Amino acid sequence: MPDYVGSDPDPGSGLRGDETTRKILIVGHMGAGKTTMIDSISEIEPVRTEETMTDAGAHVDRADLPDKKTTTVAMDFGRIRLSNHLVLYLFGAPGQERFFNILEDLAHGALGALVLCDPRHLADTYPILELVEELGLTYTIAINQFDGAPRYTEKRLREVMDLAPDTPLVFCDARSRVSTRDALIVLVQDLLTRLPEPAR
């Protein structure tokens, strides 16, 4: 089992060149907290492609998020050294269905996906889940525990979301570096269990 790190960022540190690097998607519906999550964990300055939300977009984007002023229109990008030998490149995809073609493009070469959900808007997650499954990506569900959001049990969430028994589900706070790291570790551990046995 890898010796997981990633608790103490060192933005000045570069890569040695001998690390294993893997691409991971951070996906979820609009407003689930993907940009916040990448901001909280990235050891480099994240790349963002956010635009200001306007009244003109109210008929195509969700208008019931009064505190949300910007939205991702292409991707977010960050990097985290998860262990001494494993570096994850994190690609956050926009959550609106009109940008699903971008998610499909970002999925090329991705090892798996962390599906971030707002428990107040679980139904908005279903189109994302359907697409992730169609793309054949192994995924972990991460329930972002917003302040004031309902607290469902894991059993209830699995029932409502119709999750397979072997699909990992975790609770997290996308604002927290440690919480985000732990969610990524669950995804990576699940990916490791699904790797084929080496030939003898």
Number of C-alpha atoms within 10 A of each C-alpha: 5 11 9 15 16 20 17 10 16 13 12 7 10 10 10 7 8 9 13 12 17 15 18 25 28 26 27 28 25 23 22 26 23 30 28 16 25 27 23 21 27 24 21 17 12 17 17 18 15 16 12 11 16 11 8 8 11 11 8 10 18 14 13 8 10 7 7 13 11 13 19 22 18 18 22 23 21 22 24 23 26 21 16 14 16 18 18 21 18 25 26 28 29 28 27 21 16 11 14 16 12 16 25 14 10 18 21 11 11 16 17 22 26 27 24 27 29 22 20 15 14 15 14 18 21 16 16 22 19 10 15 22 12 10 13 10 19 19 26 23 25 26 24 25 21 18 7 7 12 11 13 12 10 13 10 10 16 17 11 11 14 10 14 9 8 8 13 19 22 17 19 22 20 27 20 15 19 18 20 23 24 19 23 22 17 19 26 22 13 18 16 11 9 10 8 7 7 5 4 3
